[in-house]
Amino acid sequence: VAQALAEDMVFRCVYIPYGSGSEKELESIDVGDGPGLRQGLLKFNFESAPPSKTDLEAKSADSLESGPLEVAGLYISALYRGKEFCRVGYYVRYEYDDPELQENPPETVDWDHVHRVLSAPRVTKFIIPWDSEDMDVTGGAEEMLQ
């Protein structure tokens, strides 16, 4: 934290199923000294349960291809005063650990042989006003590959 802040930050973990166009918040935490944050290094653990099998197996109404073995999205979003200032996103896919099952998947997912694969993270930073309401906030997002 570059300067002391008047309010806490919020961090959200969000899952986006393939073809759904909707988001499911998996976890949200409030980080701060209640209220506010001191200047200095900010270190904390943020853990979230994975999406439920029901969420993974849900089919999109407008896509016959949706399902647990399609690519989905997952991101962690950092907000201050309700404004997002950073997002770390991943593409997520589920694969079978057996090449034969991967090539010819069964109609019903065999979860005992499926593992999760994450892409490299993509970091996007957004300019926000922080504690100065009159700050000129122009420009969009700056994306960085990590």
C-alpha positions in Angstrom: 0.0 0.0 0.0 1.7 3.2 -1.3 -0.2 5.5 1.0 -2.5 5.0 4.0 -6.1 4.5 2.9 -9.3 5.5 4.6 -11.3 2.3 3.8 -10.6 -1.4 3.5 -10.1 -3.2 0.2 -12.3 -6.0 -1.0 -11.0 -9.1 -2.9 -13.3 -11.3 -4.9 -12.7 -14.7 -6.5 -15.1 -15.2 -9.5 -15.8 -18.2 -11.8 -17.2 -17.7 -15.3 -18.6 -21.0 -16.8 -18.0 -21.5 -20.6 -20.7 -19.9 -22.7 -22.8 -18.7 -19.8 -22.1 -15.0 -19.9 -22.8 -15.0 -16.1 -20.4 -14.9 -13.2 -20.4 -16.9 -9.9 -18.7 -15.3 -6.9 -16.8 -18.1 -5.1 -15.4 -16.0 -2.3 -15.1 -12.4 -1.1 -13.0 -11.0 1.7 -12.6 -7.6 3.3 -8.9 -6.7 4.0 -7.9 -3.9 6.2 -7.5 -2.5 9.7 -11.3 -1.8 9.9 -11.7 0.7 8.4 -8.6 1.6 6.4 -5.2 0.3 5.6 -1.8 1.5 6.9 1.0 2.3 4.4 3.3 -0.6 3.8 3.5 -4.2 2.7 0.1 -6.0 2.5 0.3 -9.7 2.9 -2.7 -12.1 3.4 -4.0 -15.5 2.4 -7.0 -15.7 0.2 -8.5 -19.2 -0.2 -11.6 -20.2 -2.1 -13.4 -23.4 -2.6 -13.6 -24.5 -6.3 -16.9 -24.3 -8.2 -19.3 -27.0 -7.3 -19.7 -30.0 -9.6 -23.3 -28.8 -10.2 -21.9 -25.4 -11.4 -19.3 -27.2 -13.6 -21.9 -29.6 -15.2 -24.5 -26.9 -15.8 -25.3 -26.4 -19.5 -25.8 -23.0 -21.0 -29.2 -22.5 -22.5 -27.7 -21.2 -25.8 -24.8 -23.6 -26.2 -24.9 -27.3 -26.8 -21.1 -27.5 -26.2 -21.0 -26.1 -22.7 -20.0 -28.4 -19.9 -17.3 -29.2 -17.4 -14.6 -30.1 -20.0 -14.9 -26.7 -21.9 -12.7 -23.7 -21.1 -14.0 -21.4 -18.4 -12.6 -18.3 -16.7 -11.5 -17.5 -13.1 -10.4 -14.2 -11.8 -9.4 -12.5 -8.6 -10.5 -8.9 -8.4 -9.2 -6.2 -6.1 -11.6 -3.3 -5.3 -11.3 -0.1 -3.3 -14.5 2.0 -2.6 -16.3 -0.3 -5.0 -13.9 0.5 -7.9 -11.9 -2.3 -9.4 -8.2 -1.5 -9.5 -6.6 -4.8 -10.3 -7.7 -8.2 -11.9 -5.7 -11.4 -12.2 -7.5 -13.7 -14.6 -6.9 -17.3 -15.7 -8.4 -19.6 -18.3 -9.5 -22.9 -16.6 -10.1 -26.2 -18.2 -10.6 -29.7 -16.8 -8.9 -32.6 -18.4 -8.8 -36.4 -17.9 -5.6 -37.8 -16.6 -5.9 -40.7 -19.0 -5.2 -39.9 -22.7 -7.8 -42.5 -23.8 -10.5 -40.8 -21.6 -9.4 -37.3 -22.9 -9.7 -38.5 -26.5 -13.0 -40.3 -26.0 -14.7 -38.8 -22.9 -17.6 -40.7 -21.4 -21.1 -39.1 -21.5 -21.0 -38.7 -17.7 -17.9 -37.1 -16.3 -15.7 -39.4 -14.3 -14.5 -37.0 -11.7 -12.0 -39.5 -10.3 -9.9 -39.0 -13.4 -10.3 -35.3 -14.0 -7.8 -32.6 -12.9 -7.9 -28.8 -13.2 -5.5 -26.9 -15.5 -4.9 -23.1 -15.2 -3.4 -20.9 -17.8 -0.7 -18.4 -17.1 -2.2 -15.4 -15.2 -3.2 -12.2 -17.0 -3.0 -9.1 -14.9 -5.0 -6.0 -15.7 -4.7 -2.7 -13.7 -7.3 0.0 -13.7 -6.9 3.6 -12.7 -9.2 4.7 -9.8 -9.5 7.8 -7.7 -8.4 6.2 -4.3 -9.1 8.7 -1.5 -9.1 11.8 -3.7 -12.6 12.4 -5.1 -11.4 15.1 -7.4 -8.6 13.1 -9.0 -8.8 13.1 -12.8 -9.3 9.5 -13.7 -8.8 9.1 -17.5 -7.5 6.2 -19.5 -8.6 2.6 -19.4 -6.9 -0.5 -18.3 -3.3 -1.5 -18.5 -2.8 -5.2 -19.2 0.3 -7.1 -18.3 1.2 -10.7 -19.0 2.8 -12.5 -16.2 
